[in-house]
Amino acid sequence: MLKNLDPLLTPELLYVLRAMGHGDVLTITDRNFPSDSVASTTVHGSLIRLDGAGIPEAARAVFSVFPLDSFVDAPIHYMEVVGEPETILEVHKDLHNIPLGKLTS
């Protein structure tokens, strides 16, 4: 039995996280991202939905068990506001406050 897992970490999501290795990419998106079409081209082949969870909540759950690579310049990316590259949205500020756990190299 696994203990202390965030309830957002579904069996399917845990399976995918376990299968990922260095250099693999995980995308946590909002509903405006073409998630179904992008997911269909991945190794997993299908979208994993976390209905009702915001990006910060989903990221917090994932980062609680998934280490980020330390050998890349920026292990996390997010979209800029169109036409306003200096604007930082509240959701981006929330992401900066999430503990990322240990970075791996």
Gaussian input, Z-matrix of N, CA and C with variables (Angstrom, degrees):
# hf/3-21g

backbone

0 1
 N
 C     1     B1
 C     2     B2     1     A1
 N     3     B3     2     A2     1     D1
 C     4     B4     3     A3     2     D2
 C     5     B5     4     A4     3     D3
 N     6     B6     5     A5     4     D4
 C     7     B7     6     A6     5     D5
 C     8     B8     7     A7     6     D6
 N     9     B9     8     A8     7     D7
 C    10    B10     9     A9     8     D8
 C    11    B11    10    A10     9     D9
 N    12    B12    11    A11    10    D10
 C    13    B13    12    A12    11    D11
 C    14    B14    13    A13    12    D12
 N    15    B15    14    A14    13    D13
 C    16    B16    15    A15    14    D14
 C    17    B17    16    A16    15    D15
 N    18    B18    17    A17    16    D16
 C    19    B19    18    A18    17    D17
 C    20    B20    19    A19    18    D18
 N    21    B21    20    A20    19    D19
 C    22    B22    21    A21    20    D20
 C    23    B23    22    A22    21    D21
 N    24    B24    23    A23    22    D22
 C    25    B25    24    A24    23    D23
 C    26    B26    25    A25    24    D24
 N    27    B27    26    A26    25    D25
 C    28    B28    27    A27    26    D26
 C    29    B29    28    A28    27    D27
 N    30    B30    29    A29    28    D28
 C    31    B31    30    A30    29    D29
 C    32    B32    31    A31    30    D30
 N    33    B33    32    A32    31    D31
 C    34    B34    33    A33    32    D32
 C    35    B35    34    A34    33    D33
 N    36    B36    35    A35    34    D34
 C    37    B37    36    A36    35    D35
 C    38    B38    37    A37    36    D36
 N    39    B39    38    A38    37    D37
 C    40    B40    39    A39    38    D38
 C    41    B41    40    A40    39    D39
 N    42    B42    41    A41    40    D40
 C    43    B43    42    A42    41    D41
 C    44    B44    43    A43    42    D42
 N    45    B45    44    A44    43    D43
 C    46    B46    45    A45    44    D44
 C    47    B47    46    A46    45    D45
 N    48    B48    47    A47    46    D46
 C    49    B49    48    A48    47    D47
 C    50    B50    49    A49    48    D48
 N    51    B51    50    A50    49    D49
 C    52    B52    51    A51    50    D50
 C    53    B53    52    A52    51    D51
 N    54    B54    53    A53    52    D52
 C    55    B55    54    A54    53    D53
 C    56    B56    55    A55    54    D54
 N    57    B57    56    A56    55    D55
 C    58    B58    57    A57    56    D56
 C    59    B59    58    A58    57    D57
 N    60    B60    59    A59    58    D58
 C    61    B61    60    A60    59    D59
 C    62    B62    61    A61    60    D60
 N    63    B63    62    A62    61    D61
 C    64    B64    63    A63    62    D62
 C    65    B65    64    A64    63    D63
 N    66    B66    65    A65    64    D64
 C    67    B67    66    A66    65    D65
 C    68    B68    67    A67    66    D66
 N    69    B69    68    A68    67    D67
 C    70    B70    69    A69    68    D68
 C    71    B71    70    A70    69    D69
 N    72    B72    71    A71    70    D70
 C    73    B73    72    A72    71    D71
 C    74    B74    73    A73    72    D72
 N    75    B75    74    A74    73    D73
 C    76    B76    75    A75    74    D74
 C    77    B77    76    A76    75    D75
 N    78    B78    77    A77    76    D76
 C    79    B79    78    A78    77    D77
 C    80    B80    79    A79    78    D78
 N    81    B81    80    A80    79    D79
 C    82    B82    81    A81    80    D80
 C    83    B83    82    A82    81    D81
 N    84    B84    83    A83    82    D82
 C    85    B85    84    A84    83    D83
 C    86    B86    85    A85    84    D84
 N    87    B87    86    A86    85    D85
 C    88    B88    87    A87    86    D86
 C    89    B89    88    A88    87    D87
 N    90    B90    89    A89    88    D88
 C    91    B91    90    A90    89    D89
 C    92    B92    91    A91    90    D90
 N    93    B93    92    A92    91    D91
 C    94    B94    93    A93    92    D92
 C    95    B95    94    A94    93    D93
 N    96    B96    95    A95    94    D94
 C    97    B97    96    A96    95    D95
 C    98    B98    97    A97    96    D96
 N    99    B99    98    A98    97    D97
 C   100   B100    99    A99    98    D98
 C   101   B101   100   A100    99    D99
 N   102   B102   101   A101   100   D100
 C   103   B103   102   A102   101   D101
 C   104   B104   103   A103   102   D102
 N   105   B105   104   A104   103   D103
 C   106   B106   105   A105   104   D104
 C   107   B107   106   A106   105   D105
 N   108   B108   107   A107   106   D106
 C   109   B109   108   A108   107   D107
 C   110   B110   109   A109   108   D108
 N   111   B111   110   A110   109   D109
 C   112   B112   111   A111   110   D110
 C   113   B113   112   A112   111   D111
 N   114   B114   113   A113   112   D112
 C   115   B115   114   A114   113   D113
 C   116   B116   115   A115   114   D114
 N   117   B117   116   A116   115   D115
 C   118   B118   117   A117   116   D116
 C   119   B119   118   A118   117   D117
 N   120   B120   119   A119   118   D118
 C   121   B121   120   A120   119   D119
 C   122   B122   121   A121   120   D120
 N   123   B123   122   A122   121   D121
 C   124   B124   123   A123   122   D122
 C   125   B125   124   A124   123   D123
 N   126   B126   125   A125   124   D124
 C   127   B127   126   A126   125   D125
 C   128   B128   127   A127   126   D126
 N   129   B129   128   A128   127   D127
 C   130   B130   129   A129   128   D128
 C   131   B131   130   A130   129   D129
 N   132   B132   131   A131   130   D130
 C   133   B133   132   A132   131   D131
 C   134   B134   133   A133   132   D132
 N   135   B135   134   A134   133   D133
 C   136   B136   135   A135   134   D134
 C   137   B137   136   A136   135   D135
 N   138   B138   137   A137   136   D136
 C   139   B139   138   A138   137   D137
 C   140   B140   139   A139   138   D138
 N   141   B141   140   A140   139   D139
 C   142   B142   141   A141   140   D140
 C   143   B143   142   A142   141   D141
 N   144   B144   143   A143   142   D142
 C   145   B145   144   A144   143   D143
 C   146   B146   145   A145   144   D144
 N   147   B147   146   A146   145   D145
 C   148   B148   147   A147   146   D146
 C   149   B149   148   A148   147   D147
 N   150   B150   149   A149   148   D148
 C   151   B151   150   A150   149   D149
 C   152   B152   151   A151   150   D150
 N   153   B153   152   A152   151   D151
 C   154   B154   153   A153   152   D152
 C   155   B155   154   A154   153   D153
 N   156   B156   155   A155   154   D154
 C   157   B157   156   A156   155   D155
 C   158   B158   157   A157   156   D156
 N   159   B159   158   A158   157   D157
 C   160   B160   159   A159   158   D158
 C   161   B161   160   A160   159   D159
 N   162   B162   161   A161   160   D160
 C   163   B163   162   A162   161   D161
 C   164   B164   163   A163   162   D162
 N   165   B165   164   A164   163   D163
 C   166   B166   165   A165   164   D164
 C   167   B167   166   A166   165   D165
 N   168   B168   167   A167   166   D166
 C   169   B169   168   A168   167   D167
 C   170   B170   169   A169   168   D168
 N   171   B171   170   A170   169   D169
 C   172   B172   171   A171   170   D170
 C   173   B173   172   A172   171   D171
 N   174   B174   173   A173   172   D172
 C   175   B175   174   A174   173   D173
 C   176   B176   175   A175   174   D174
 N   177   B177   176   A176   175   D175
 C   178   B178   177   A177   176   D176
 C   179   B179   178   A178   177   D177
 N   180   B180   179   A179   178   D178
 C   181   B181   180   A180   179   D179
 C   182   B182   181   A181   180   D180
 N   183   B183   182   A182   181   D181
 C   184   B184   183   A183   182   D182
 C   185   B185   184   A184   183   D183
 N   186   B186   185   A185   184   D184
 C   187   B187   186   A186   185   D185
 C   188   B188   187   A187   186   D186
 N   189   B189   188   A188   187   D187
 C   190   B190   189   A189   188   D188
 C   191   B191   190   A190   189   D189
 N   192   B192   191   A191   190   D190
 C   193   B193   192   A192   191   D191
 C   194   B194   193   A193   192   D192
 N   195   B195   194   A194   193   D193
 C   196   B196   195   A195   194   D194
 C   197   B197   196   A196   195   D195
 N   198   B198   197   A197   196   D196
 C   199   B199   198   A198   197   D197
 C   200   B200   199   A199   198   D198
 N   201   B201   200   A200   199   D199
 C   202   B202   201   A201   200   D200
 C   203   B203   202   A202   201   D201
 N   204   B204   203   A203   202   D202
 C   205   B205   204   A204   203   D203
 C   206   B206   205   A205   204   D204
 N   207   B207   206   A206   205   D205
 C   208   B208   207   A207   206   D206
 C   209   B209   208   A208   207   D207
 N   210   B210   209   A209   208   D208
 C   211   B211   210   A210   209   D209
 C   212   B212   211   A211   210   D210
 N   213   B213   212   A212   211   D211
 C   214   B214   213   A213   212   D212
 C   215   B215   214   A214   213   D213
 N   216   B216   215   A215   214   D214
 C   217   B217   216   A216   215   D215
 C   218   B218   217   A217   216   D216
 N   219   B219   218   A218   217   D217
 C   220   B220   219   A219   218   D218
 C   221   B221   220   A220   219   D219
 N   222   B222   221   A221   220   D220
 C   223   B223   222   A222   221   D221
 C   224   B224   223   A223   222   D222
 N   225   B225   224   A224   223   D223
 C   226   B226   225   A225   224   D224
 C   227   B227   226   A226   225   D225
 N   228   B228   227   A227   226   D226
 C   229   B229   228   A228   227   D227
 C   230   B230   229   A229   228   D228
 N   231   B231   230   A230   229   D229
 C   232   B232   231   A231   230   D230
 C   233   B233   232   A232   231   D231
 N   234   B234   233   A233   232   D232
 C   235   B235   234   A234   233   D233
 C   236   B236   235   A235   234   D234
 N   237   B237   236   A236   235   D235
 C   238   B238   237   A237   236   D236
 C   239   B239   238   A238   237   D237
 N   240   B240   239   A239   238   D238
 C   241   B241   240   A240   239   D239
 C   242   B242   241   A241   240   D240
 N   243   B243   242   A242   241   D241
 C   244   B244   243   A243   242   D242
 C   245   B245   244   A244   243   D243
 N   246   B246   245   A245   244   D244
 C   247   B247   246   A246   245   D245
 C   248   B248   247   A247   246   D246
 N   249   B249   248   A248   247   D247
 C   250   B250   249   A249   248   D248
 C   251   B251   250   A250   249   D249
 N   252   B252   251   A251   250   D250
 C   253   B253   252   A252   251   D251
 C   254   B254   253   A253   252   D252
 N   255   B255   254   A254   253   D253
 C   256   B256   255   A255   254   D254
 C   257   B257   256   A256   255   D255
 N   258   B258   257   A257   256   D256
 C   259   B259   258   A258   257   D257
 C   260   B260   259   A259   258   D258
 N   261   B261   260   A260   259   D259
 C   262   B262   261   A261   260   D260
 C   263   B263   262   A262   261   D261
 N   264   B264   263   A263   262   D262
 C   265   B265   264   A264   263   D263
 C   266   B266   265   A265   264   D264
 N   267   B267   266   A266   265   D265
 C   268   B268   267   A267   266   D266
 C   269   B269   268   A268   267   D267
 N   270   B270   269   A269   268   D268
 C   271   B271   270   A270   269   D269
 C   272   B272   271   A271   270   D270
 N   273   B273   272   A272   271   D271
 C   274   B274   273   A273   272   D272
 C   275   B275   274   A274   273   D273
 N   276   B276   275   A275   274   D274
 C   277   B277   276   A276   275   D275
 C   278   B278   277   A277   276   D276
 N   279   B279   278   A278   277   D277
 C   280   B280   279   A279   278   D278
 C   281   B281   280   A280   279   D279
 N   282   B282   281   A281   280   D280
 C   283   B283   282   A282   281   D281
 C   284   B284   283   A283   282   D282
 N   285   B285   284   A284   283   D283
 C   286   B286   285   A285   284   D284
 C   287   B287   286   A286   285   D285
 N   288   B288   287   A287   286   D286
 C   289   B289   288   A288   287   D287
 C   290   B290   289   A289   288   D288
 N   291   B291   290   A290   289   D289
 C   292   B292   291   A291   290   D290
 C   293   B293   292   A292   291   D291
 N   294   B294   293   A293   292   D292
 C   295   B295   294   A294   293   D293
 C   296   B296   295   A295   294   D294
 N   297   B297   296   A296   295   D295
 C   298   B298   297   A297   296   D296
 C   299   B299   298   A298   297   D297
 N   300   B300   299   A299   298   D298
 C   301   B301   300   A300   299   D299
 C   302   B302   301   A301   300   D300
 N   303   B303   302   A302   301   D301
 C   304   B304   303   A303   302   D302
 C   305   B305   304   A304   303   D303
 N   306   B306   305   A305   304   D304
 C   307   B307   306   A306   305   D305
 C   308   B308   307   A307   306   D306
 N   309   B309   308   A308   307   D307
 C   310   B310   309   A309   308   D308
 C   311   B311   310   A310   309   D309
 N   312   B312   311   A311   310   D310
 C   313   B313   312   A312   311   D311
 C   314   B314   313   A313   312   D312

   B1=1.4388
   B2=1.5259
   B3=1.3105
   B4=1.4591
   B5=1.5182
   B6=1.3221
   B7=1.4626
   B8=1.5193
   B9=1.3263
   B10=1.4651
   B11=1.5233
   B12=1.3166
   B13=1.4633
   B14=1.5258
   B15=1.3050
   B16=1.4592
   B17=1.5266
   B18=1.3340
   B19=1.4637
   B20=1.5265
   B21=1.3257
   B22=1.4662
   B23=1.5232
   B24=1.3258
   B25=1.4630
   B26=1.5221
   B27=1.3104
   B28=1.4611
   B29=1.5289
   B30=1.3293
   B31=1.4648
   B32=1.5324
   B33=1.3226
   B34=1.4639
   B35=1.5268
   B36=1.3201
   B37=1.4585
   B38=1.5258
   B39=1.3230
   B40=1.4632
   B41=1.5261
   B42=1.3150
   B43=1.4665
   B44=1.5269
   B45=1.3272
   B46=1.4678
   B47=1.5247
   B48=1.3290
   B49=1.4635
   B50=1.5226
   B51=1.3255
   B52=1.4622
   B53=1.5248
   B54=1.3164
   B55=1.4641
   B56=1.5272
   B57=1.3224
   B58=1.4665
   B59=1.5257
   B60=1.3402
   B61=1.4571
   B62=1.5135
   B63=1.3307
   B64=1.4643
   B65=1.5222
   B66=1.3104
   B67=1.4590
   B68=1.5144
   B69=1.3313
   B70=1.4635
   B71=1.5288
   B72=1.3199
   B73=1.4633
   B74=1.5250
   B75=1.3191
   B76=1.4600
   B77=1.5185
   B78=1.3094
   B79=1.4598
   B80=1.5211
   B81=1.3267
   B82=1.4638
   B83=1.5207
   B84=1.3274
   B85=1.4628
   B86=1.5233
   B87=1.3229
   B88=1.4596
   B89=1.5246
   B90=1.3152
   B91=1.4712
   B92=1.5207
   B93=1.3233
   B94=1.4626
   B95=1.5244
   B96=1.3115
   B97=1.4605
   B98=1.5322
   B99=1.3300
   B100=1.4738
   B101=1.5315
   B102=1.3124
   B103=1.4649
   B104=1.5217
   B105=1.3173
   B106=1.4665
   B107=1.5184
   B108=1.3254
   B109=1.4635
   B110=1.5205
   B111=1.3259
   B112=1.4673
   B113=1.5251
   B114=1.3197
   B115=1.4655
   B116=1.5214
   B117=1.3119
   B118=1.4674
   B119=1.5224
   B120=1.3274
   B121=1.4714
   B122=1.5279
   B123=1.3277
   B124=1.4623
   B125=1.5251
   B126=1.3203
   B127=1.4616
   B128=1.5263
   B129=1.3226
   B130=1.4710
   B131=1.5237
   B132=1.3178
   B133=1.4565
   B134=1.5086
   B135=1.3338
   B136=1.4588
   B137=1.5249
   B138=1.3076
   B139=1.4523
   B140=1.5264
   B141=1.3190
   B142=1.4644
   B143=1.5204
   B144=1.3026
   B145=1.4676
   B146=1.5244
   B147=1.3122
   B148=1.4611
   B149=1.5239
   B150=1.3230
   B151=1.4626
   B152=1.5216
   B153=1.3222
   B154=1.4481
   B155=1.5175
   B156=1.3229
   B157=1.4680
   B158=1.5178
   B159=1.3148
   B160=1.4531
   B161=1.5218
   B162=1.3199
   B163=1.4610
   B164=1.5320
   B165=1.3319
   B166=1.4701
   B167=1.5335
   B168=1.3299
   B169=1.4655
   B170=1.5273
   B171=1.3250
   B172=1.4644
   B173=1.5251
   B174=1.3233
   B175=1.4661
   B176=1.5267
   B177=1.3217
   B178=1.4666
   B179=1.5300
   B180=1.3135
   B181=1.4659
   B182=1.5244
   B183=1.3210
   B184=1.4691
   B185=1.5227
   B186=1.3316
   B187=1.4638
   B188=1.5283
   B189=1.3220
   B190=1.4650
   B191=1.5255
   B192=1.3363
   B193=1.4736
   B194=1.5246
   B195=1.3134
   B196=1.4667
   B197=1.5256
   B198=1.3383
   B199=1.4641
   B200=1.5260
   B201=1.3146
   B202=1.4631
   B203=1.5224
   B204=1.3248
   B205=1.4595
   B206=1.5203
   B207=1.3209
   B208=1.4658
   B209=1.5196
   B210=1.3273
   B211=1.4591
   B212=1.5270
   B213=1.3106
   B214=1.4642
   B215=1.5238
   B216=1.3282
   B217=1.4616
   B218=1.5241
   B219=1.3173
   B220=1.4651
   B221=1.5288
   B222=1.3426
   B223=1.4622
   B224=1.5240
   B225=1.3320
   B226=1.4648
   B227=1.5243
   B228=1.3251
   B229=1.4654
   B230=1.5238
   B231=1.3139
   B232=1.4624
   B233=1.5174
   B234=1.3250
   B235=1.4626
   B236=1.5171
   B237=1.3256
   B238=1.4600
   B239=1.5236
   B240=1.3126
   B241=1.4556
   B242=1.5234
   B243=1.3203
   B244=1.4607
   B245=1.5237
   B246=1.3251
   B247=1.4551
   B248=1.5171
   B249=1.3380
   B250=1.4681
   B251=1.5304
   B252=1.3305
   B253=1.4673
   B254=1.5253
   B255=1.3240
   B256=1.4702
   B257=1.5300
   B258=1.3293
   B259=1.4612
   B260=1.5225
   B261=1.3200
   B262=1.4605
   B263=1.5259
   B264=1.3272
   B265=1.4597
   B266=1.5303
   B267=1.3176
   B268=1.4668
   B269=1.5293
   B270=1.3357
   B271=1.4634
   B272=1.5238
   B273=1.3303
   B274=1.4632
   B275=1.5240
   B276=1.3198
   B277=1.4664
   B278=1.5280
   B279=1.3301
   B280=1.4626
   B281=1.5273
   B282=1.3308
   B283=1.4648
   B284=1.5208
   B285=1.3182
   B286=1.4642
   B287=1.5249
   B288=1.3168
   B289=1.4606
   B290=1.5250
   B291=1.3212
   B292=1.4632
   B293=1.5250
   B294=1.3379
   B295=1.4633
   B296=1.5248
   B297=1.3133
   B298=1.4606
   B299=1.5189
   B300=1.2971
   B301=1.4568
   B302=1.5169
   B303=1.3017
   B304=1.4599
   B305=1.5184
   B306=1.3209
   B307=1.4580
   B308=1.5190
   B309=1.3148
   B310=1.4624
   B311=1.5090
   B312=1.3095
   B313=1.4725
   B314=1.5037
   A1=108.41
   A2=116.41
   A3=122.54
   A4=108.52
   A5=116.01
   A6=120.66
   A7=109.85
   A8=115.09
   A9=122.78
   A10=114.16
   A11=117.73
   A12=120.80
   A13=109.55
   A14=115.25
   A15=120.09
   A16=108.17
   A17=119.22
   A18=121.06
   A19=113.99
   A20=118.76
   A21=120.33
   A22=112.19
   A23=117.14
   A24=120.79
   A25=109.29
   A26=115.20
   A27=121.64
   A28=109.88
   A29=118.01
   A30=119.78
   A31=112.48
   A32=116.89
   A33=119.88
   A34=111.09
   A35=117.69
   A36=120.83
   A37=110.74
   A38=117.79
   A39=120.42
   A40=111.19
   A41=117.46
   A42=121.86
   A43=110.70
   A44=116.45
   A45=120.64
   A46=110.68
   A47=117.70
   A48=120.34
   A49=110.73
   A50=117.12
   A51=121.38
   A52=111.22
   A53=117.47
   A54=121.58
   A55=113.05
   A56=116.89
   A57=119.99
   A58=110.86
   A59=114.64
   A60=121.03
   A61=110.79
   A62=115.28
   A63=120.67
   A64=110.76
   A65=116.18
   A66=121.33
   A67=114.95
   A68=118.15
   A69=119.64
   A70=109.55
   A71=115.64
   A72=121.31
   A73=109.82
   A74=115.22
   A75=122.55
   A76=106.98
   A77=117.51
   A78=121.52
   A79=109.53
   A80=115.80
   A81=122.21
   A82=105.36
   A83=116.75
   A84=120.14
   A85=112.38
   A86=114.12
   A87=119.49
   A88=108.44
   A89=116.22
   A90=119.77
   A91=113.85
   A92=118.80
   A93=120.75
   A94=113.32
   A95=117.99
   A96=122.50
   A97=108.34
   A98=118.30
   A99=119.98
   A100=111.61
   A101=115.76
   A102=122.17
   A103=114.05
   A104=117.77
   A105=119.85
   A106=111.87
   A107=117.11
   A108=119.27
   A109=111.76
   A110=118.09
   A111=120.32
   A112=109.81
   A113=117.38
   A114=120.88
   A115=112.05
   A116=117.44
   A117=120.14
   A118=112.47
   A119=117.68
   A120=120.69
   A121=112.58
   A122=117.67
   A123=121.10
   A124=111.44
   A125=116.16
   A126=121.24
   A127=110.20
   A128=117.24
   A129=120.99
   A130=110.93
   A131=116.64
   A132=121.47
   A133=117.47
   A134=117.34
   A135=117.66
   A136=110.45
   A137=114.27
   A138=122.90
   A139=110.57
   A140=116.07
   A141=121.54
   A142=106.32
   A143=116.59
   A144=121.70
   A145=110.19
   A146=115.60
   A147=122.17
   A148=107.04
   A149=115.53
   A150=121.56
   A151=111.41
   A152=114.97
   A153=121.41
   A154=114.23
   A155=117.49
   A156=120.70
   A157=109.47
   A158=115.89
   A159=120.47
   A160=109.99
   A161=115.73
   A162=119.96
   A163=111.48
   A164=120.20
   A165=118.23
   A166=113.08
   A167=117.52
   A168=120.35
   A169=110.91
   A170=116.49
   A171=120.30
   A172=110.65
   A173=116.64
   A174=120.51
   A175=110.69
   A176=117.26
   A177=120.76
   A178=110.15
   A179=117.08
   A180=120.70
   A181=110.81
   A182=117.17
   A183=120.98
   A184=110.66
   A185=117.31
   A186=120.17
   A187=112.55
   A188=117.53
   A189=119.31
   A190=111.68
   A191=117.13
   A192=120.63
   A193=113.47
   A194=118.01
   A195=121.54
   A196=110.36
   A197=118.39
   A198=120.16
   A199=111.46
   A200=115.19
   A201=120.90
   A202=109.55
   A203=116.53
   A204=120.88
   A205=110.42
   A206=116.67
   A207=121.24
   A208=112.35
   A209=117.83
   A210=120.40
   A211=113.29
   A212=117.65
   A213=121.20
   A214=108.50
   A215=115.78
   A216=119.83
   A217=112.72
   A218=116.95
   A219=120.81
   A220=108.65
   A221=117.59
   A222=118.72
   A223=113.98
   A224=117.19
   A225=121.41
   A226=108.96
   A227=115.72
   A228=122.13
   A229=108.58
   A230=116.65
   A231=119.95
   A232=109.16
   A233=115.23
   A234=121.03
   A235=111.00
   A236=114.31
   A237=120.32
   A238=108.94
   A239=115.58
   A240=120.70
   A241=106.61
   A242=117.25
   A243=121.70
   A244=109.90
   A245=115.50
   A246=121.49
   A247=114.73
   A248=117.01
   A249=121.39
   A250=109.90
   A251=117.67
   A252=119.93
   A253=115.11
   A254=117.86
   A255=120.49
   A256=112.81
   A257=117.24
   A258=121.05
   A259=110.14
   A260=115.71
   A261=121.22
   A262=107.63
   A263=115.75
   A264=121.21
   A265=110.99
   A266=115.71
   A267=121.07
   A268=111.15
   A269=117.28
   A270=120.30
   A271=110.51
   A272=117.66
   A273=120.45
   A274=110.50
   A275=116.63
   A276=120.16
   A277=109.85
   A278=116.24
   A279=120.34
   A280=110.97
   A281=116.84
   A282=120.49
   A283=111.48
   A284=117.06
   A285=120.43
   A286=112.15
   A287=117.90
   A288=121.87
   A289=113.56
   A290=117.34
   A291=120.79
   A292=109.09
   A293=118.08
   A294=118.79
   A295=109.67
   A296=116.47
   A297=120.69
   A298=112.98
   A299=118.05
   A300=119.25
   A301=110.08
   A302=116.30
   A303=120.56
   A304=109.84
   A305=115.93
   A306=120.61
   A307=107.43
   A308=117.61
   A309=120.53
   A310=110.18
   A311=114.87
   A312=118.96
   A313=110.25
   D1=138.47
   D2=175.64
   D3=-92.95
   D4=136.10
   D5=-177.90
   D6=-116.46
   D7=153.39
   D8=174.04
   D9=63.40
   D10=27.94
   D11=175.60
   D12=-85.64
   D13=141.11
   D14=174.20
   D15=-62.29
   D16=134.21
   D17=-178.75
   D18=-62.44
   D19=-15.94
   D20=175.95
   D21=-73.38
   D22=-16.55
   D23=-179.04
   D24=-81.26
   D25=90.70
   D26=-179.17
   D27=-72.25
   D28=161.15
   D29=176.41
   D30=-55.21
   D31=-41.07
   D32=-179.92
   D33=-65.01
   D34=-42.83
   D35=178.65
   D36=-64.76
   D37=-43.06
   D38=177.50
   D39=-61.34
   D40=-39.27
   D41=177.07
   D42=-59.68
   D43=-46.50
   D44=-179.33
   D45=-66.39
   D46=-44.03
   D47=178.93
   D48=-60.88
   D49=-40.27
   D50=179.57
   D51=-64.41
   D52=-33.96
   D53=-177.90
   D54=-79.32
   D55=-15.73
   D56=-176.44
   D57=-77.25
   D58=150.83
   D59=178.04
   D60=-132.89
   D61=-173.82
   D62=179.98
   D63=-53.75
   D64=133.42
   D65=176.81
   D66=86.37
   D67=-11.03
   D68=176.78
   D69=-72.06
   D70=157.12
   D71=-174.57
   D72=-118.35
   D73=132.94
   D74=173.53
   D75=-116.93
   D76=133.39
   D77=-179.03
   D78=-114.90
   D79=124.11
   D80=174.12
   D81=-110.68
   D82=117.00
   D83=-169.97
   D84=-129.88
   D85=168.97
   D86=171.66
   D87=-93.79
   D88=-177.84
   D89=-174.33
   D90=-71.83
   D91=-12.04
   D92=-179.84
   D93=-85.04
   D94=-9.26
   D95=178.37
   D96=-80.02
   D97=143.09
   D98=179.40
   D99=-75.37
   D100=63.32
   D101=-171.85
   D102=-61.13
   D103=-44.62
   D104=-178.11
   D105=-60.97
   D106=-46.18
   D107=-177.64
   D108=-69.96
   D109=-37.31
   D110=177.73
   D111=-68.51
   D112=-45.74
   D113=-178.75
   D114=-60.90
   D115=-33.59
   D116=-178.58
   D117=-65.87
   D118=-17.15
   D119=-179.65
   D120=-98.19
   D121=4.14
   D122=-177.29
   D123=-90.82
   D124=171.49
   D125=176.50
   D126=-60.19
   D127=-42.33
   D128=179.35
   D129=-67.28
   D130=-37.84
   D131=172.64
   D132=86.45
   D133=-4.99
   D134=179.39
   D135=-148.29
   D136=157.91
   D137=-178.47
   D138=-74.89
   D139=140.28
   D140=171.32
   D141=-108.60
   D142=114.83
   D143=-177.06
   D144=-94.60
   D145=142.35
   D146=172.17
   D147=-124.02
   D148=64.77
   D149=-175.99
   D150=-54.06
   D151=134.77
   D152=178.24
   D153=88.98
   D154=-11.22
   D155=179.65
   D156=-97.03
   D157=136.73
   D158=172.87
   D159=-81.51
   D160=170.79
   D161=-179.93
   D162=-60.13
   D163=-46.29
   D164=179.54
   D165=-60.40
   D166=-40.05
   D167=179.52
   D168=-65.92
   D169=-43.35
   D170=178.57
   D171=-64.22
   D172=-43.98
   D173=179.68
   D174=-63.39
   D175=-42.83
   D176=179.30
   D177=-59.56
   D178=-42.83
   D179=179.18
   D180=-63.91
   D181=-47.82
   D182=-178.88
   D183=-62.77
   D184=-47.25
   D185=-176.63
   D186=-69.13
   D187=-14.11
   D188=177.15
   D189=-70.62
   D190=-19.66
   D191=-178.85
   D192=-128.49
   D193=-8.53
   D194=-170.42
   D195=-119.33
   D196=111.29
   D197=179.70
   D198=-75.83
   D199=145.89
   D200=176.89
   D201=-92.33
   D202=147.88
   D203=177.36
   D204=-69.05
   D205=135.14
   D206=179.55
   D207=-93.42
   D208=-10.66
   D209=-175.23
   D210=-88.84
   D211=3.64
   D212=175.30
   D213=-106.95
   D214=149.81
   D215=-177.12
   D216=-61.85
   D217=-41.25
   D218=-177.45
   D219=-139.15
   D220=98.79
   D221=-178.49
   D222=-73.56
   D223=-10.37
   D224=179.06
   D225=-127.78
   D226=133.83
   D227=176.63
   D228=-127.76
   D229=150.66
   D230=171.71
   D231=-145.00
   D232=157.80
   D233=-177.36
   D234=-68.23
   D235=144.88
   D236=171.72
   D237=-84.42
   D238=159.08
   D239=172.73
   D240=-71.60
   D241=128.35
   D242=-177.60
   D243=-57.60
   D244=124.00
   D245=178.41
   D246=78.74
   D247=-2.38
   D248=-179.28
   D249=-137.07
   D250=67.55
   D251=-174.07
   D252=-62.53
   D253=-19.52
   D254=-179.89
   D255=-87.51
   D256=-12.56
   D257=-178.15
   D258=-73.63
   D259=132.37
   D260=175.81
   D261=-114.13
   D262=117.75
   D263=-179.11
   D264=-75.79
   D265=161.15
   D266=179.25
   D267=-58.14
   D268=-39.26
   D269=179.89
   D270=-62.53
   D271=-34.96
   D272=177.99
   D273=-69.62
   D274=-39.23
   D275=176.24
   D276=-61.93
   D277=-40.87
   D278=178.18
   D279=-60.69
   D280=-39.92
   D281=179.53
   D282=-63.07
   D283=-36.27
   D284=-179.75
   D285=-67.53
   D286=-17.98
   D287=-178.87
   D288=-94.83
   D289=2.25
   D290=-178.56
   D291=-86.45
   D292=127.56
   D293=175.21
   D294=-65.12
   D295=129.29
   D296=-175.24
   D297=-92.49
   D298=1.06
   D299=-178.37
   D300=69.31
   D301=-154.89
   D302=-178.19
   D303=-88.21
   D304=135.39
   D305=172.14
   D306=-83.33
   D307=142.70
   D308=-179.75
   D309=-109.39
   D310=151.31
   D311=176.56
   D312=-125.04

